[in-house]
Each structure stands twice: as C-alpha cells, then as structure tokens.
Amino acid sequence: MANEIDILTNAQAPAKVTTDAGSVEQHSIADQIMADKYAKSREAAKAKGLGFKTVKLAASGAV
C-alpha cells in the first residue's frame, strides 16, 4: 500500500520539530492507529468473499 502508516517509526521520531525554515508537528499516535485501522478495514471491505471459509466435515472411522 502506498500510504502505509509506520506507527513504530513515527512513535520513535520526535512529536514536534522546529527549524529556521518552520516547524512540523505529527499526528498523535491515537490518530495514526485510527487511520491505520480505517485503511485496513477499507482494504478488507474490497476483498472478495465474506471473510470466512466454509468446509464440509466428514467423519472418518467407526464410532
């Protein structure tokens, strides 16, 4: 996925950076986790099928 959110890398980086050119502030971890869950749920919704598989069980051997 092109917009993959790397939560661990973002957690290790500083939350806010200020330089002569300006300042940058990152979204909170909670917001990043919510965005990651949203992206994964959208991807799962596009998947074919209902998310579970049915199989037919056959008893083998005598009871």
Backbone as a printed PyTorch tensor [residue, N CA C, xyz], in Angstrom:
tensor([[[  0.8490,  -1.1690,   0.0000],
         [  0.0000,   0.0000,   0.0000],
         [  0.8960,   1.2350,   0.0000]],

        [[  0.5880,   2.1890,  -0.8290],
         [  1.4240,   3.3710,  -0.9920],
         [  1.3990,   4.2700,   0.2310]],

        [[  0.2870,   4.3570,   0.9260],
         [  0.1550,   5.2350,   2.0800],
         [  0.2940,   4.4620,   3.3860]],

        [[  1.1690,   3.4950,   3.4180],
         [  1.3720,   2.6570,   4.6020],
         [  1.8070,   3.5190,   5.7910]],

        [[  1.1480,   3.3550,   6.9040],
         [  1.4760,   4.1080,   8.1080],
         [  2.4190,   3.2550,   8.9490]],

        [[  3.5890,   3.7850,   9.2250],
         [  4.5700,   3.0750,  10.0240],
         [  4.5180,   3.6390,  11.4400]],

        [[  3.6710,   3.0550,  12.2730],
         [  3.4140,   3.5720,  13.6100],
         [  4.6590,   3.5030,  14.4830]],

        [[  5.4200,   2.4250,  14.3870],
         [  6.6080,   2.2960,  15.2280],
         [  7.6520,   3.3570,  14.8980]],

        [[  7.8690,   3.6300,  13.6260],
         [  8.8210,   4.6680,  13.2370],
         [  8.3390,   6.0420,  13.7000]],

        [[  7.0570,   6.3010,  13.5440],
         [  6.5060,   7.5820,  13.9750],
         [  6.5730,   7.7410,  15.4840]],

        [[  6.4270,   6.6510,  16.2220],
         [  6.4890,   6.7230,  17.6800],
         [  7.9000,   7.0230,  18.1640]],

        [[  8.9140,   6.5820,  17.4320],
         [ 10.2910,   6.8070,  17.8250],
         [ 10.7860,   8.1940,  17.4080]],

        [[ 10.1290,   8.8140,  16.4450],
         [ 10.5280,  10.1430,  15.9660],
         [  9.9780,  11.2090,  16.9210]],

        [[ 10.5770,  12.4020,  16.9130],
         [ 10.0640,  13.4740,  17.7720],
         [  8.6610,  13.9050,  17.3460]],

        [[  7.8490,  14.3250,  18.3170],
         [  6.4780,  14.7260,  18.0180],
         [  6.4300,  16.0710,  17.3080]],

        [[  7.3730,  16.9770,  17.6490],
         [  7.3740,  18.3100,  17.0430],
         [  8.8100,  18.7350,  16.7610]],

        [[  9.0430,  19.3090,  15.5760],
         [ 10.3690,  19.7490,  15.1760],
         [ 10.2660,  21.2050,  14.7100]],

        [[ 11.1910,  22.0290,  15.1890],
         [ 11.2240,  23.4280,  14.7790],
         [ 12.6160,  23.7630,  14.2520]],

        [[ 12.6500,  24.3600,  13.0580],
         [ 13.9140,  24.7990,  12.4570],
         [ 13.7380,  26.2310,  11.9660]],

        [[ 14.7770,  26.7710,  11.3430],
         [ 14.6920,  28.1140,  10.7740],
         [ 13.6560,  28.1800,   9.6540]],

        [[ 13.4640,  27.0690,   8.9550],
         [ 12.5310,  27.0270,   7.8380],
         [ 11.0810,  26.9390,   8.3040]],

        [[ 10.8430,  26.5060,   9.5250],
         [  9.4860,  26.3690,  10.0320],
         [  9.3980,  25.2590,  11.0550]],

        [[  8.1980,  24.8520,  11.3450],
         [  8.0120,  23.7780,  12.3190],
         [  7.0930,  22.7100,  11.7440]],

        [[  7.2550,  21.5050,  12.2500],
         [  6.4560,  20.3560,  11.8100],
         [  5.9610,  19.6350,  13.0440]],

        [[  4.6910,  19.2990,  13.0420],
         [  4.1170,  18.5320,  14.1450],
         [  3.3930,  17.3310,  13.5540]],

        [[  3.5650,  16.1890,  14.1750],
         [  2.9830,  14.9510,  13.6600],
         [  1.6670,  14.6710,  14.3720]],

        [[  0.8190,  13.9040,  13.7140],
         [ -0.4440,  13.4950,  14.3280],
         [ -0.1630,  12.6130,  15.5280]],

        [[ -1.0950,  12.5860,  16.4670],
         [ -0.9160,  11.7660,  17.6620],
         [ -0.9430,  10.2820,  17.2920]],

        [[ -0.4000,   9.4650,  18.1660],
         [ -0.3770,   8.0140,  17.9310],
         [ -1.8030,   7.4770,  17.8210]],

        [[ -2.7000,   7.9810,  18.6500],
         [ -4.0990,   7.5190,  18.5940],
         [ -4.7000,   7.8060,  17.2240]],

        [[ -4.4210,   8.9930,  16.6750],
         [ -4.9170,   9.3240,  15.3350],
         [ -4.2920,   8.4260,  14.2800]],

        [[ -3.0120,   8.1100,  14.4240],
         [ -2.3370,   7.2360,  13.4610],
         [ -2.9170,   5.8240,  13.5130]],

        [[ -3.1920,   5.3380,  14.7140],
         [ -3.7680,   3.9970,  14.8560],
         [ -5.1590,   3.9620,  14.2410]],

        [[ -5.9690,   4.9950,  14.4930],
         [ -7.3090,   5.0430,  13.9080],
         [ -7.2360,   5.0890,  12.3850]],

        [[ -6.3020,   5.8550,  11.8350],
         [ -6.1470,   5.9290,  10.3820],
         [ -5.7000,   4.5890,   9.8120]],

        [[ -4.8080,   3.8930,  10.5260],
         [ -4.3360,   2.5780,  10.0860],
         [ -5.4760,   1.5730,  10.0840]],

        [[ -6.2790,   1.5740,  11.1420],
         [ -7.4350,   0.6630,  11.2160],
         [ -8.4370,   0.9670,  10.1030]],

        [[ -8.6570,   2.2530,   9.8500],
         [ -9.5820,   2.6540,   8.7890],
         [ -9.0940,   2.1690,   7.4270]],

        [[ -7.8060,   2.3710,   7.1610],
         [ -7.2470,   1.9470,   5.8790],
         [ -7.3340,   0.4320,   5.7180]],

        [[ -7.0350,  -0.2980,   6.7890],
         [ -7.1010,  -1.7630,   6.7070],
         [ -8.5370,  -2.2530,   6.5520]],

        [[ -9.4980,  -1.5870,   7.1900],
         [-10.8930,  -2.0040,   7.0520],
         [-11.3930,  -1.7200,   5.6400]],

        [[-10.9500,  -0.6080,   5.0370],
         [-11.3210,  -0.3140,   3.6560],
         [-10.7530,  -1.3670,   2.7120]],

        [[ -9.5040,  -1.7720,   2.9840],
         [ -8.8640,  -2.7900,   2.1600],
         [ -9.5710,  -4.1320,   2.3190]],

        [[ -9.9780,  -4.4600,   3.5390],
         [-10.6810,  -5.7190,   3.7950],
         [-12.0610,  -5.7140,   3.1490]],

        [[-12.6960,  -4.5570,   3.1090],
         [-14.0200,  -4.4610,   2.5000],
         [-13.9580,  -4.7060,   0.9960]],

        [[-12.8370,  -4.3890,   0.3750],
         [-12.6740,  -4.6110,  -1.0600],
         [-12.4070,  -6.0750,  -1.3850]],

        [[-11.9950,  -6.8580,  -0.3710],
         [-11.6260,  -8.2530,  -0.5950],
         [-12.8560,  -9.0630,  -1.0310]],

        [[-12.5870, -10.0670,  -1.8050],
         [-13.6320, -10.9440,  -2.2930],
         [-14.0640, -11.9030,  -1.1840]],

        [[-15.3340, -12.1050,  -1.0350],
         [-15.8450, -13.0370,  -0.0430],
         [-16.2760, -12.3410,   1.2330]],

        [[-16.6940, -13.1270,   2.1990],
         [-17.2080, -12.5860,   3.4530],
         [-16.2030, -12.6410,   4.5920]],

        [[-15.0190, -13.1320,   4.3350],
         [-14.0050, -13.1650,   5.3720],
         [-13.9480, -14.4700,   6.1400]],

        [[-14.7430, -15.4330,   5.7550],
         [-14.6570, -16.7450,   6.3970],
         [-14.8350, -17.8250,   5.3410]],

        [[-14.4210, -19.0110,   5.6800],
         [-14.4280, -20.1020,   4.7310],
         [-15.2470, -21.2480,   5.3150]],

        [[-16.1010, -21.8470,   4.5070],
         [-16.8790, -22.9890,   4.9570],
         [-16.2790, -24.2580,   4.3680]],

        [[-16.2590, -25.2860,   5.1950],
         [-15.7590, -26.5770,   4.7480],
         [-16.7460, -27.6500,   5.1690]],

        [[-16.7530, -28.7310,   4.4570],
         [-17.6030, -29.8480,   4.7960],
         [-16.7950, -30.8730,   5.5700]],

        [[-17.2440, -31.1860,   6.7660],
         [-16.5400, -32.1510,   7.5970],
         [-17.1100, -33.5420,   7.3570]],

        [[-16.2510, -34.5080,   7.2760],
         [-16.6530, -35.8910,   7.0980],
         [-16.0540, -36.7180,   8.2190]],

        [[-16.8970, -37.4810,   8.9000],
         [-16.3970, -38.3330,   9.9770],
         [-15.6440, -39.5130,   9.3670]],

        [[-14.4430, -39.7180,   9.8270],
         [-13.6830, -40.8410,   9.3160],
         [-13.5550, -41.8840,  10.4170]],

        [[-13.7700, -43.1160,  10.0800],
         [-13.6490, -44.1850,  11.0500],
         [-14.9810, -44.5310,  11.6830]],

        [[-14.9760, -45.6060,  12.4400],
         [-16.2020, -46.0670,  13.0960],
         [-16.2930, -45.4850,  14.5110]],

        [[-17.5150, -45.3240,  14.9320],
         [-17.7510, -44.7980,  16.2810],
         [-18.0610, -45.9110,  17.2160]]])
